[in-house]
């Protein structure tokens, strides 16, 4: 996601006081991703939903493990219309989470 100031169509927009706000499209994509990918994988890893936090921001890249806080990239093309395809992609996201967990163990 790019950060652009003054552009109402940008995924992240700067508000007064230097805070950022996600566009409606970004909020919808993040909610769809959470419901279709994050929460099912949290259940698989036996992580309670109350322990899962969903946030969006710039510079995640391919994903990061910041001392146990896993940050996954939100695919640009992800939308609520891809729900049936997500089941096929859960294995890929499972592997990505395992890679990030291993990163923390080795670092």
C-alpha positions as CSV (number, residue, x, y, z in Angstrom):
1,X,0.0,0.0,0.0
2,X,1.3,3.4,-0.8
3,X,1.0,6.5,1.3
4,X,0.0,9.6,-0.5
5,X,-1.1,12.8,1.1
6,X,-3.8,15.0,-0.4
7,X,-5.1,12.2,-2.7
8,X,-8.6,11.0,-1.6
9,X,-8.2,7.7,-3.5
10,X,-4.9,6.7,-1.8
11,X,-5.1,3.6,0.4
12,X,-3.6,5.5,3.4
13,X,-4.4,9.1,3.9
14,X,-2.8,11.6,6.3
15,X,-5.1,13.3,8.8
16,X,-4.5,16.4,10.8
17,X,-2.0,15.7,13.6
18,X,0.1,13.3,11.4
19,X,-2.2,10.3,12.0
20,X,-3.1,8.0,9.1
21,X,-6.5,6.7,8.1
22,X,-7.3,3.8,5.7
23,X,-9.6,4.4,2.7
24,X,-12.9,2.7,2.7
25,X,-11.6,0.3,0.0
26,X,-8.5,-0.6,2.1
27,X,-10.7,-1.1,5.1
28,X,-13.0,-3.5,3.2
29,X,-10.1,-5.4,1.7
30,X,-8.4,-5.8,5.1
31,X,-11.7,-7.0,6.7
32,X,-12.2,-9.5,3.9
33,X,-8.6,-10.7,4.3
34,X,-9.0,-11.1,8.0
35,X,-12.2,-13.0,7.7
36,X,-11.1,-15.3,4.9
37,X,-7.4,-15.9,5.8
38,X,-6.3,-14.5,9.2
39,X,-9.1,-15.8,11.4
40,X,-9.2,-19.3,9.9
41,X,-5.4,-19.6,10.4
42,X,-5.6,-18.2,13.9
43,X,-8.1,-21.0,14.6
44,X,-5.8,-23.6,13.1
45,X,-2.9,-22.3,15.3
46,X,-5.3,-22.3,18.3
47,X,-4.9,-18.5,18.8
48,X,-8.1,-17.0,20.3
49,X,-9.7,-14.4,18.1
50,X,-9.4,-11.9,21.0
51,X,-5.6,-12.2,20.6
52,X,-5.6,-11.2,16.9
53,X,-5.2,-7.6,15.9
54,X,-5.8,-6.4,12.4
55,X,-4.1,-3.2,11.3
56,X,-2.9,-1.8,8.0
57,X,0.1,0.4,7.2
58,X,2.9,1.0,4.8
59,X,6.1,-1.0,4.4
60,X,5.3,-4.5,5.3
61,X,6.8,-5.9,2.1
62,X,6.8,-9.7,2.0
63,X,5.9,-9.9,5.7
64,X,7.7,-9.4,8.9
65,X,8.2,-10.9,12.3
66,X,8.8,-8.1,14.8
67,X,9.6,-10.0,18.0
68,X,6.6,-12.3,17.7
69,X,4.3,-9.8,16.1
70,X,3.5,-11.2,12.6
71,X,2.9,-8.7,9.9
72,X,1.5,-10.1,6.7
73,X,1.2,-8.2,3.4
74,X,-2.3,-7.5,2.2
75,X,-2.4,-8.5,-1.5
76,X,-3.3,-5.6,-3.8
77,X,-5.7,-7.8,-5.6
78,X,-7.5,-9.2,-2.6
79,X,-11.2,-8.4,-2.4
80,X,-14.4,-9.9,-1.1
81,X,-15.1,-11.4,-4.5
82,X,-12.2,-13.8,-4.1
83,X,-13.7,-15.8,-1.2
84,X,-13.9,-19.2,-3.0
85,X,-10.2,-18.9,-4.1
86,X,-9.0,-18.1,-0.6
87,X,-9.5,-21.7,0.5
88,X,-6.9,-22.7,-2.1
89,X,-4.5,-20.0,-0.8
90,X,-4.8,-20.9,2.9
91,X,-1.9,-23.4,2.4
92,X,0.3,-20.6,1.0
93,X,-0.5,-18.3,3.9
94,X,0.1,-21.2,6.4
95,X,3.6,-21.6,5.0
96,X,4.2,-17.8,5.1
97,X,3.2,-17.7,8.8
98,X,5.5,-20.7,9.5
99,X,8.4,-18.9,7.7
100,X,7.8,-15.8,9.8
101,X,7.7,-17.8,13.0
102,X,11.0,-19.5,12.1
103,X,12.5,-16.1,11.3
104,X,11.9,-15.0,14.9
105,X,13.4,-18.3,16.3
106,X,16.6,-17.9,14.3
107,X,17.0,-14.2,14.9
